[in-house]
Amino acid sequence: MKASGQHKQEYQQLKSNFIALSVLQATNYILPLITLPYLVKTLGVEYFGLLAFATATIAYFGILTDYGFNLTASKEISIHREQHEKVIEIFSAVMSIKFILMLLSFLLLLLLVFSINKFSNHWEVYLLSFGTVVGQFLFPIWFFQGMEKMRYITYLNLLSKIIFTLAIFIFVQEKEDVFLVPLFLSIGAMVAGIFSLYLIYKEFNISFKLQTRETLRYYLLDGWHVFLSRFYVSLYTTTNILLLGLMTNNIAVGYYSIVEKIVLALGGLFDPINQTIYPYLARKYKENFEFFVSFLKKISLIFIALSSLFILLGERFRDEIVYLVHGQESAYISLLLSIFLLRIFILPFGALLSNSLIIMEKKKQFIQVMNYTVLIDLLMVPFAIYMFQEKGLIISFLLILFTHILFLWYFVQQAITTQRAKHDL
């Protein structure tokens, strides 16, 4: 009875966290989709492509500053959340490391912007976009994930996105206002970050304390493999957009970004599911391995059913969606969307299988998958862009993602088999 009551309580917590993160995900994708037609109309596809190119560039510095702590630190917080002093240690060490990495990132951005013409022509867009990295540093999402208090993340992100959305409609009136878009996005992110730190102090009684060099080194090393994996992921996601911009023009980037935003919005439900179950899976792996495997299978079946449904709905209403988002009909964008919808089938499994390997402490295999994926990407994508521009990128990217998921699935199955063999012995 006691075990049954505990499972019920845990599922209630998962349900609460999922609802909170679903609202968050809807906010992250729906509010930008509301501004998308307005921005495309006001700025034009070329300047919209410039913003997408700047976002892709800044994403690298976001990855460096984050350093994979959204996974490693959230896992540590989840495991030690009943030990107040340990939580203070984790929080303080991670925030210290992220601050140093943020400063390093800004120096690298300055070097990039003022040494290459492609970036210096619109330097203000890139520097203002860096404010989102500052906001990311200030907002320790990993802390709330580890505590499994996702509603705080939802409230604060909702505040950030509402500030950004309202400001866009009020102040962005012509093409020359393009720099205001990253400015408002950065302000919204930083305001949410400041409020999050206040909540951590007020609600959880967590304050910053200087940590020893050895402690910082421990958490830095702990996050290294996840950082590498995130960097590798960027090599076959964010880098592809940079290649498209460097090899073609901002218009091609604009078309690609419009389609990508639609696909990510349609498949956005999977992010809150994966974020919700990650700390839960991490705990269950330690407590009951067979339950961990069983839960993994159930989630996979749910993902297959949901992704198939979303693809069918997206294909059925693709022209209407393009008109709603783009502000006008476009047979070409509808064609790109029809192809790219297949990405929805892959979306949930990248995070689910990657997280599973990390939980099972198979970091070496995880890096192997990333090596294979990046190698294939570097061989395929430049040629595909050269031959077919944004359409070539979409098709080659889909093939790469399918291959990536197959590699992950193979290593997860191998890890499960190995773990069971050890248990039998």
C-alpha positions, 0 to 999 in steps of 0.5 A: 500500500505504501509503495502504491501510494508513493508511485501515485504521488510520483505520478502526480508530481510528473503530471504537475511538472508536465502540465507546467512544462507544456504551458512553457513549451506552448509559450516558447513556440506559440508566442514567437509564431504570433510575431512571425508573420508580423516580423516577416511582413515588417522586416522582410524575409532577408532581415528575418533571415539575418535574425535567424543567422544571428540567433544561430551564431549566438547559440554557440555561446549559449552552449558554451555558457550552459556547458551541459549543466541543464543535464548534469546539474539537474541530475545532481540537484535531483539526487541531493535535493533533501541535503540543503548544504549540498544543494547550495554547493551545487548551485554556487559552483555551477553559477560560478563556472557559468559566469566565467564561461559567459565572460569568455563567450562575450570576449569571443563574440567581440573578436568575431564581430569586429574581425569578420565583415559578415558580422561587423555589417550588423554588429549591433544585432549580434551584440544585442542578441548576446543578452539572451546568453546573459538571461540564460546564465541568470535563469538556472532552469537546471535548479528548478528541474532538479527540484521538480518544481517546473511551474516556476520555470513556466511562470518566469518564461511566460513573463519573459515571452509576454514582455518580448511579444508586446514590445515587438508589436509596439516598437518594431515598425520598419526594417530599420528596427531590426535591432530592436528584436534581439534587444527586447528578447534579451531584456525579457530573458534577463528580467525572467532570470533576475526574478528566478534568482529571487525565487531561489533565495526566497522559496528554497532558502538558497544563497550563493557561497564561494566554492573551492577550486577543487569543487569547481573543478569537480563540477566542470569535469562532471559536465565535460562529456555533456558539453561535448555532446551539446557542442556536437549536436550544434555541429549538425544543427546550428552549424547547418544554418550558419553554412546555409547563410555563408554559402547562400544568402539571408533569404534562403536562411529566412525560408528555412527558419520559417519552416523550422519554426513551424515544425518545432512548434508542432513537435514542441510537446515532446520537450516538456515530456522529456524534461519532466521525465529526465530526473524521474528516470535518473532516480528510477534507474538507481532504484529499480532498473527493470522499471526504468526499462519498462517506463522507457518502452512505454514512453517510446510507444507514446512518442511514436503514436503522437509524432505520427499523429502530428505529422498527419495533421501537419500535412493535412493543414500545411497550406493553412499553417503556412498562410497563418505563419507566413502571412500569405500563400506560398507553394514553395514554403508548403513543399519545404514544410511537407518534407521537413514534417518528417523531423517530428517523428525524430524529435522526441527520440533524440533527447529520450535516448541521449538522456538514457545513455547519460543516466546509464553512464554510457558517456563514451558510447554517447560521444561515439554517436556524436562523432559518427553523426558529425562526420556524416553531417560534414560530408553531406550538408555542404554538398547538399546546400551547394546543389539544392540550397535550403531544400538540400539542407532539409533533406540531408538533415533528415537523413542525418537525424534518422541515422543519429537515432538509429545509432542511439537506439543501438547503444541504448539496447546494448547498455540495457543488455549489458546491465541485465547480464551483470544482474544475472551474474 
